[in-house]
Amino acid sequence: MGGFRVLVGQRPVPDAVWSRRKPATLVKLLALAPAYRLRREQVMDLLWPELEPAAAGANLRKALHAARRALDVGDGPGEGTALIGSVGDLLCLPSDEVSVDVSDYRALAAHARQTRVAGAYWDALDLHRDGLLPEDRYEDWASAPREELRADWVALATELASLLEEGGEVDEAARAVARLVAAEPAHEEHHVRLMRLYALAGRREEARRQYDRLRAALGAELGVEPSPRAQRLYEEIRGGRGGEPDLAVELWEKVGDLRAQSGDDDGASRAYEQALRAVTEPVATIRLHRRMATALLMAHHTDQAARHLHAAEALAPDVAERGRIACVRAHLKRECGDLDAAAALADHAHEVALEHGGEDDVVDALEALAIISHMRGDWRAGLLAQIGRLAGTDLGGRVGRYLEINHCAGQYQLYGDAFAGDVADYARQTLALAERSDAVAVQAFAWCLLGESMLLRGQFEEADACLARSCELYTPMGSRTVALPWLRRAELAVCTGAFDAAAAHLKWATAIATVAPTSRHAWARLHAIAALSALEQDDLDAAVEAVAAAQVTASRYGDCPSCGALLHPLGAETLARAGDLAGAREFAAVAARTVDTFDSTAWRAMAASAAAWVSLAEGDRGAARDGFEAAAAAFDKAGHPFWTARARRHADAAG
């Protein structure tokens, strides 16, 4: 990052020895590759795509010889040969002896996201410098990793700014957003955010100057004026109103909403508390108390949530707001174990929402009813009862959020010992009722559930037809819908060896998960299937990339223990095969904890498989064989033939 430079030990390699571009590019490619290794054919395709294999091979041999000579900066010749190794068809750097700042950045970014310590974020951001290999900005092979790292850096800086805002460190948040403005000068949202932060910090003149910079940047790059929203903010700041309580309330409420969406309930509570300290308008006060109660309930703080709901009710809310409060009270009763009272409140909230509320209120009430039905053990009957309510109801952009809750409950049905046997029959019953009621969204859900059941049972042709129909029904509902049927189609394609089709389905699912409001249910399974596809093709590097990506998305969006359970055994397998014993152990521990929470034969099989991979990485082949055999027996009992056969292959290999 910031420019290509190589040191061997403490000795720098002189820039002059890289006068020929191809040897330097070879070192760069290896330094950026997963595990610092690439197949010779990959290197030839990247460096000499226009040449025949024989000519490209000859050029590679020359470049490799020159690169090794360039690295001979020690006491004698031959050091470069040791530093760029050749193992069969692979060229590699010594992974246990090499340090690359790109890898350092990724490690620092992951540490920052795990610890949520501002200093860790700054360390990672500073390492990015001027981006990846600025001298190669026009090279095709460098563009993808450069853009990936740049996008991650922007996301990291955005996360830091939100973290600092949440903690009330407005000046430091402004410093983080200023970095974003410098990196993306024509991105209006960064400028507007910085203007708000300057205003909140009392730095009005800087806020006004920031608007001038925004106007100049938009005019120079896009030939447009700032948006009406940015102009209104500028007028507020120029008129002396930009740092008043209303602006503080809006900012903190937005921070709270963002934190809630990412699953950071404690952070959301702190942000809503900051907003409540500044708010003066009664309607906003009621809304903030309700949102504060919701965040507290997600963190299981029932007493505090009850106090905020009482405060909201004491301010005499209107009918629609009383319905919203009733919905939150339903969650409070559920959290306290009074499921009958919770169901009655959610029913009331739904009736009020239909008559007086909006689209969001209707979906919130339906979500509450789905969760309560699942907790009561009558989710199946609860969904069937809701189908009539959904007839003629436009769920709009929230259709994905409502159905994602039901898909999540469906995973318990598919993998739970008490339910899995007749899931297909229940899906057919649901489909028939949804068709009679013309509830298209539930039809899409039922086709997916039926396809999932057949997929797990090894009925691949029938599964593909059902899942394709689910995708067909979901597609017109918009991009912010449900990724699961595309994910299951990708899983099916891997099971049948259709890896190109799997990649296409995963690409579609990724697009949905990127914008869906409940994407935490999708990301872990998405990356798990990508890892499975790579493992089945013996592409360990791609599997490692998928597992690393899963850890990044979990830190951004949160995860769902049941929807993401497949990642744990595949993550353990990937990292065990890659030699990362600590990482494999971590995935195996999570798989074991999942069984403690959701005990079933299928999830026990996943945990046994994960533990077996750890045993294999530790060198205990006997324990590994026994673990794989236990996993195969459990998968067989659960009726999952693909996973049974796979575990048996691993047992034979371990033996």
Buried (B, 14 or more C-beta within 10 A) or exposed (E): BEEBEBEBEEEEBEEEBBEEBBBBBBBBBBBBBBBBBBBBEBBBBBBBEEBEEEEBBEBBEEBBBBBBBBBBBBEEEEBBBEBBBEEEEBBBBEBEEEEBBBBBBBEBBBBBBEEBEBEBBBBBBEBBEEBBBBEBEEBEBBEEBBEEBBEBBBBBBBBBBBBBBBBBBBEBBBBBBBBBBEBBBBBBBBBBBBBBBBBBBEBBEBBBEBBEBBBEBBEEEEEEEBBEEBEEBBEBBEEEEBBBBBBBBBBBBBBBBBBBBBBBBBBBBBBBBBBBEBBEEEEBBBBBBBBBBBBBBBBEBBEBBBBBBEBBBEEEBEEBBBBBBBBBBBBBBBBBEBBEBBBBBBBBBBBBBBEBBEBBBBBBBBBBBBBBBBBBEBBBEBBBEBBBBBEEBEBBBBBBBBBBBBBBBBBBBBBBBEBBEEBBEBBBBBBEBBBEBEBBBBBBBBBBBBBBBBBBBBBBEBBBBBBBBBBEBBBEBBEBBBBBBBBBBBBBBBBBEBBEBBBBBBEBBBEBBBEBBBBBBBBBBBBBBBBBBBBBBEBBBBBBBBBBBBBBBBBBBBBBBBBBBBBBBBBBBBBBBBEBBEBBBBBBBBBBEBBEEBEBBBBBBBBBBBBBBBBBBBEBEEBBBBBBBBBBBBBBBBBBBBBBBBBBEBBEEBE
